[in-house]
Structures are given as structure tokens and as C-alpha cells.
Amino acid sequence: MNLFPDSFRNLTRNQSLYSHTHPFHRISLFSGLILLFSCSLVDAEEFGRLRYFVFSGNQGKITHGTNSSEDSIQSQGASVHLVFANGMGFGPAMMTTKTTLDSKSHTLYSENIDISYTFGGEWSFSIGYGRAMNGRGDIKNGDEYVTSSVKGDAMFILVGIPFVFGELLGGVRGSQHEFGSYLKNENGTESKLDQNISIQAVQMMLGYGLHF
């Protein structure tokens, strides 16, 4: 059963313009939208929120050079997010994706910093942007290639509904990361993969937020 509508699945399939935009421009655009929306927001209930999410999904695409696959992609992760009374929020998010390509097993792990803006009070809507800061990639098929270099970003949307001292949260997250260069060290000799690995993924987000 397909858990995601086509509009969300297309988030990871039609990112040519997005992926060629400089990260600084992406952050500037996102910050400008937040400022625009926050200036137009009136009568919002002012309280902070401490949110915890888990997210998972099985839709995405892994690419190495001219080879790509959308099969057997499993991604999962977690995030802690602090939202201030003015609606601005930030926090760390960790994600692991496991898949295969050309009979090779790939494990891709990223640590991200998310920023967000939340509209509303007990009923809320949030938009957010995440940037990869650290990570690790492993490729195994007899030999093992490893990298600790990752770059990329994510976008997410969330809806919150009132629930026991806080809120229940649900949403969707789309991410695109690039891992590499990959190295193999064998008997003191290093060899390098020709091209980096890129991964696009969509995850469903579920969580709880405590109001304070």
C-alpha cells in the first residue's frame, strides 16, 4: 500500500532546480519566508513546545553514476525539536537509510540540524528545513568502502493537534544527501570509488510535543 500521495513522492523525483540551488540561497529563501509569514501572523497563542519525532519510510532513490534504484530502500530516524513562543524552532535530527544497488549493501547515516517555524496555537502547522552536518556511509560486498563526508538537506511539514498537555504531530519529510568520496583501505593501500553516492528519500513523521 502506498502511504504517500503522488505530490510527496514527486518531492524526491523532481528536484533538479532545488538540488542545483546554492545552500546559502536555500537557507536565505527559507528564512525570508519565515520572516514574511511571522510578520503577518496575529493573535497566535504564545507558548513553547518540546517535540520528539520518529520518522520512517520505504520510498526513495539511490544513485551511483549512471546506476540507480528505487527498490528495497528503508529509512528511519528520530529528532528532538525545541520551538520557542515566537514560533521559531531548532533541533538535531538523525537518519539512517539502508538499501542495495548493484548487489552491494549500502548503509547511509546523517546527522542534521533542523530549523522550523510553527503557526497557530493548540492546533498548529509547521514548515522546516534541515541541513546535514555529519554522517557516514558504508558499502559492503566482500570489500568495504567507507566515507565520513556527507552533504545535503531536507524539507518537512507538520500538523499538530491537541493531546494531553501538548500535541500529537504528523507530517512528511523529504531529503536529499550525497555521500563521498568513498575509500577502501587494504593492507595499507587506499583505493577510491570513482563517483559519490546520492540518496533521495521520503519519510512519514510522527511525534509528540509538550507545551510549556
KEFIDO-790118 format. One line per 2 residues: number of its first residue (from 1); their letters; for each residue x negated, y, z of N, C-alpha, C. Coordinates in steps of 0.05 Angstrom, whole numbers. Each point is the difference from the previous one (the first is absolute). Last residue first. Example, Ala and Ser with C-alpha at 12.3 -4.5 7.8 and 13.67 -1.06 7.14 Angstrom:
2
2) SA) -257 -45 142 -16 24 1 15 22 14 ~ -6 -115 -1 18 24 0 -18 24 0
***
This chain:
212
212) FH) -96 485 541 -9 11 25 0 31 -1 ~ 30 -104 -52 3 29 1 -10 10 27
210) LG) -25 -91 -62 9 10 26 1 30 0 ~ 7 -79 -81 -11 25 9 12 8 27
208) YG) -16 -92 -72 15 12 22 -15 26 8 ~ 5 -68 -97 -13 9 24 20 12 21
206) LM) -28 -42 -110 20 -2 22 -13 9 26 ~ -16 -2 -117 -9 8 26 24 -2 20
204) MQ) -36 -45 -101 22 10 15 -10 6 28 ~ -61 2 -92 7 -13 24 26 12 12
202) VA) -69 -8 -95 23 12 12 8 -16 24 ~ -95 16 -67 18 -16 16 23 17 10
200) QI) -99 -10 -64 24 16 4 20 -18 15 ~ -114 0 -21 24 -13 9 22 20 4
198) SI) -106 -19 -48 21 18 8 25 -16 7 ~ -115 -14 -11 27 -12 2 19 22 8
196) NQ) -99 10 -56 14 0 25 27 -15 -2 ~ -88 -24 -63 21 20 4 14 -3 27
194) DL) -78 -54 -26 -1 22 -20 20 22 6 ~ -48 -59 78 22 -3 -20 0 24 -19
192) KS) -90 -36 51 22 19 1 21 -7 -21 ~ -89 -44 64 12 3 -27 26 15 4
190) ET) -99 -23 59 26 12 -3 9 0 -29 ~ -71 -60 68 4 13 -26 29 10 -3
188) GN) -37 -52 75 -13 26 -1 3 15 -26 ~ 43 -85 15 -29 -4 4 -15 27 -3
186) EN) 91 20 -23 -7 -28 0 -30 -3 0 ~ 89 74 4 -28 -4 9 -6 -29 3
184) KL) 73 71 -54 -4 -27 10 -30 -2 8 ~ 79 85 -18 -27 -12 0 1 -28 11
182) YS) 68 86 -44 -2 -25 14 -29 -11 -3 ~ 40 107 -1 -10 -22 -15 -3 -25 17
180) GF) 83 36 15 -25 -6 -14 -19 23 3 ~ 113 -7 1 -21 -11 17 -25 -6 -17
178) EH) 100 62 2 -22 -11 -16 -23 -9 18 ~ 116 22 6 -27 1 11 -20 -12 -20
176) QS) 110 36 19 -19 -7 -21 -28 4 11 ~ 114 -9 35 -28 7 3 -16 -9 -24
174) GR) 106 19 50 -14 -8 -25 -29 9 3 ~ 93 -19 67 -27 11 -4 -12 -11 -25
172) VG) 103 13 57 -17 -14 -19 -26 16 -4 ~ 82 -14 83 -9 15 -23 -16 -16 -19
170) GL) 52 14 107 -3 -17 -23 -8 16 -24 ~ 19 2 118 -12 11 -25 -1 -20 -22
168) LE) 50 29 103 -8 -21 -18 -8 12 -26 ~ 0 51 99 10 -4 -27 -10 -26 -12
166) GF) 16 43 106 -16 7 -23 14 -5 -26 ~ 31 -24 90 -21 19 7 -17 9 -24
164) VF) 70 -66 -24 -11 -3 27 -25 17 5 ~ 39 17 -94 0 -27 13 -16 2 26
162) PI) 34 59 -100 -2 -1 29 1 -28 11 ~ -42 19 -97 27 1 11 -2 -3 31
160) GV) -66 26 -95 3 -7 28 28 3 9 ~ -67 -13 -95 25 9 11 2 -10 29
158) LI) -84 18 -79 12 -13 22 27 12 7 ~ -89 -9 -79 24 14 9 13 -17 21
156) FM) -105 12 -52 21 -15 13 23 18 7 ~ -104 -15 -57 23 17 5 21 -17 13
154) AD) -116 -5 -16 27 -11 1 20 22 4 ~ -113 -22 -34 20 14 16 27 -14 -2
152) GK) -119 -10 -18 27 -2 -9 19 14 19 ~ -103 -54 -1 12 27 -4 28 -4 -10
150) VS) -93 -58 46 28 1 -10 9 29 -2 ~ -89 -73 26 7 26 -12 29 -2 -11
148) ST) -58 -70 37 11 16 22 9 27 -10 ~ -17 -107 -44 -3 29 -1 11 13 25
146) VY) -32 -105 -48 10 17 21 -4 29 -6 ~ 0 -111 -41 -7 28 -5 15 17 21
144) ED) -28 -111 -13 15 21 14 -12 28 -6 ~ 7 -110 -46 -16 24 8 18 19 15
142) GN) 50 -73 -16 -27 -11 2 -19 22 9 ~ 75 40 -13 5 -23 -18 -27 -15 -2
140) KI) 44 98 47 -11 -26 5 9 -20 -21 ~ -7 112 34 8 -18 -23 -14 -26 5
138) DG) 27 96 60 -14 -26 -3 11 -15 -24 ~ -3 107 51 10 -18 -20 -17 -25 -2
136) RG) 25 92 69 -17 -22 -7 14 -17 -21 ~ 2 108 53 12 -25 -9 -21 -21 -6
134) NM) 31 114 28 -19 -22 2 13 -25 -11 ~ 44 83 -11 -25 10 12 -21 -21 2
132) AR) 98 29 -58 -18 -21 10 -26 12 10 ~ 100 47 -1 -25 0 -14 -18 -21 12
130) GY) 114 32 -8 -23 -13 14 -25 0 -17 ~ 105 52 15 -22 -5 -18 -22 -13 17
128) GI) 117 21 6 -28 -2 10 -20 -7 -22 ~ 111 30 38 -17 -5 -23 -29 0 9
126) SF) 106 -12 49 -29 7 0 -12 -7 -27 ~ 100 16 60 -12 -9 -26 -29 10 0
124) SW) 87 -19 79 -23 14 -12 -8 -12 -26 ~ 72 10 92 0 -12 -27 -22 15 -16
122) EG) 3 30 83 3 -28 5 3 -17 -25 ~ -28 88 -28 -2 -5 29 2 -30 6
120) GF) -37 60 -93 23 -9 15 -6 -5 29 ~ -76 -10 -76 23 18 0 21 -12 19
118) TY) -114 -12 -12 26 -11 6 22 22 1 ~ -106 -24 -44 18 21 10 28 -13 4
116) SI) -113 -36 -4 28 -1 -8 15 26 9 ~ -102 -63 -15 13 25 10 29 0 -11
114) DI) -86 -79 18 25 10 -11 7 27 11 ~ -91 -68 -16 12 21 17 24 11 -15
112) NE) -52 -102 -5 9 25 -12 8 20 22 ~ -55 -99 -28 8 16 23 6 28 -11
110) SY) -5 -106 -47 -5 29 0 11 13 26 ~ -27 -101 -58 9 13 25 -7 30 -1
108) LT) 9 -98 -62 -5 29 -2 12 13 24 ~ -28 -101 -49 10 12 24 -9 29 1
106) HS) 7 -87 -77 -6 28 7 13 7 27 ~ -32 -91 -67 16 9 23 -9 28 8
104) KS) -2 -54 -100 -16 10 23 18 12 21 ~ 25 -34 -89 -6 -22 18 -18 9 23
102) DL) 36 64 -61 -19 -17 -14 -11 -22 19 ~ 50 59 57 -3 9 -27 -22 -16 -13
100) TT) 69 9 97 -20 -14 -16 0 12 -28 ~ 25 36 109 10 -9 -26 -22 -15 -15
98) KT) 29 65 95 -13 -25 -9 13 -8 -26 ~ -11 93 70 13 -13 -23 -16 -25 -8
96) TM) 15 76 88 -15 -23 -11 16 -12 -23 ~ -6 98 66 14 -18 -19 -19 -21 -11
94) MA) 19 88 79 -17 -21 -9 15 -19 -18 ~ 4 108 43 15 -23 -11 -20 -20 -12
92) PG) 8 95 73 -15 -20 -16 19 -21 -11 ~ 30 106 19 -7 -24 14 -15 -20 -18
90) FG) 68 100 10 -24 -13 -10 -5 -25 16 ~ 77 90 -21 -8 -25 12 -26 -10 -12
88) MG) 79 90 11 -25 -10 -11 -9 -25 15 ~ 78 52 25 4 -18 -23 -25 -11 -12
86) NA) 15 57 82 4 16 -25 3 -18 -25 ~ -17 -37 87 27 11 0 5 17 -25
84) FV) -71 -80 -9 4 22 19 28 12 -4 ~ -42 -102 -17 14 22 -13 5 22 21
82) LH) -65 -94 -18 9 20 19 12 23 -15 ~ -24 -111 -18 4 27 -11 12 18 21
80) VS) -47 -104 -29 9 16 23 1 29 -10 ~ 0 -102 -54 -6 28 3 11 11 26
78) AG) -23 -97 -68 12 13 23 -10 28 2 ~ 9 -92 -76 -16 20 15 16 11 23
76) QS) -7 -70 -99 12 6 26 -17 19 15 ~ 16 -58 -103 -13 22 16 16 4 25
74) QI) -15 -71 -90 12 2 26 -15 22 16 ~ 12 -47 -106 -10 23 15 15 1 27
72) SD) 7 -62 -82 -11 -8 25 -13 22 16 ~ 15 26 -101 9 -24 14 -14 -3 27
70) ES) -12 64 -75 20 9 18 11 -23 17 ~ -96 29 -60 20 -20 8 19 14 19
68) SN) -90 16 -78 18 9 21 20 -21 6 ~ -97 30 -61 16 -21 11 18 12 23
66) TG) -69 47 -49 23 -4 -18 19 -21 11 ~ -61 42 71 -6 3 -28 25 -2 -17
64) HT) 27 -25 84 -29 -1 -1 -8 2 -29 ~ 94 12 70 -13 3 -26 -30 -1 4
62) IK) 106 -20 48 -29 1 4 -13 1 -27 ~ 104 23 45 -17 -7 -23 -29 3 7
60) GQ) 108 -12 49 -23 16 -6 -15 -10 -24 ~ 75 -34 83 0 11 -27 -24 19 -3
58) NG) 34 -47 81 -12 -19 -18 1 10 -29 ~ 1 40 112 11 -2 -27 -14 -21 -16
56) SF) 9 61 104 -8 -24 -15 13 1 -27 ~ -19 57 103 9 0 -27 -11 -25 -15
54) VF) 22 53 104 -13 -22 -14 10 2 -29 ~ -7 78 84 11 -13 -23 -15 -26 -6
52) YR) 22 84 79 -16 -23 -6 14 -15 -23 ~ 0 106 52 11 -21 -17 -20 -23 -4
50) LR) 32 92 61 -23 -19 -2 10 -24 -14 ~ 33 110 9 6 -28 -5 -26 -16 -1
48) GF) 48 103 38 -21 -16 -13 9 -29 -3 ~ 63 92 -3 -11 -20 19 -21 -16 -16
46) EE) 80 78 -21 -29 0 5 -7 -20 21 ~ 80 17 -80 -4 -6 28 -30 -4 5
44) AD) 39 66 -77 -9 -27 5 -3 -5 30 ~ 30 82 -55 16 -14 20 -9 -29 3
42) VL) -35 38 -90 11 15 23 15 -19 18 ~ -75 6 -90 14 -17 19 10 17 23
40) SC) -58 28 -74 29 1 -7 17 -15 20 ~ -96 2 6 9 28 1 30 3 -5
38) SF) -42 -85 -9 1 8 28 10 29 4 ~ -15 -36 -88 23 -12 13 3 9 29
36) LL) -76 29 -48 25 10 -13 25 -10 14 ~ -84 -34 26 3 28 9 26 11 -11
34) IL) -24 -86 -29 7 0 29 6 28 9 ~ -34 -9 -86 28 -9 1 10 0 29
32) GS) -91 18 -15 17 22 -9 29 -7 1 ~ -63 -66 20 1 19 22 18 24 -8
30) FL) -17 -66 -66 17 -11 22 3 20 22 ~ -57 23 -70 27 -1 -9 19 -10 22
28) SI) -93 -1 16 10 28 -1 29 0 -9 ~ -44 -83 0 4 9 27 12 29 0
26) RH) -24 -36 -83 22 -15 11 7 10 28 ~ -76 35 -42 25 11 -12 24 -15 11
24) FP) -85 -30 25 5 26 12 26 12 -10 ~ -31 -82 -39 12 -3 27 6 27 14
22) HT) 3 -9 -108 -21 1 21 13 -1 27 ~ 44 -47 -86 0 26 14 -21 -1 22
20) HS) 25 -74 -56 -21 16 -12 0 28 12 ~ 64 -67 26 -27 -11 6 -22 16 -12
18) YL) 92 24 -17 -6 2 28 -29 -9 6 ~ 35 -9 -87 -4 28 6 -9 3 29
16) SQ) 21 -87 -27 -23 10 -15 -6 29 6 ~ 66 -71 35 -15 19 16 -23 13 -15
14) NR) 79 -74 -6 -2 23 -17 -14 23 15 ~ 16 -86 39 -5 -7 -27 -3 24 -19
12) TL) 23 -3 96 -27 -10 -3 -7 -7 -28 ~ 85 36 23 -19 18 14 -28 -10 -4
10) NR) 79 -47 -29 -13 17 -20 -20 19 13 ~ 55 -54 54 -20 -16 -13 -15 15 -21
8) FS) 71 42 44 -22 -3 17 -22 -17 -12 ~ 80 14 -47 -13 26 3 -24 -2 18
6) DP) 58 -75 -15 -19 5 -21 -15 26 3 ~ 36 -48 89 12 9 -26 -22 7 -20
4) FL) -13 -74 80 -4 28 -7 14 7 -26 ~ -3 -89 40 7 18 22 -1 29 -7
2) NM) 18 -98 -53 -15 25 -2 9 20 21 ~ 0 -112 -3 17 24 0 -17 25 0
***
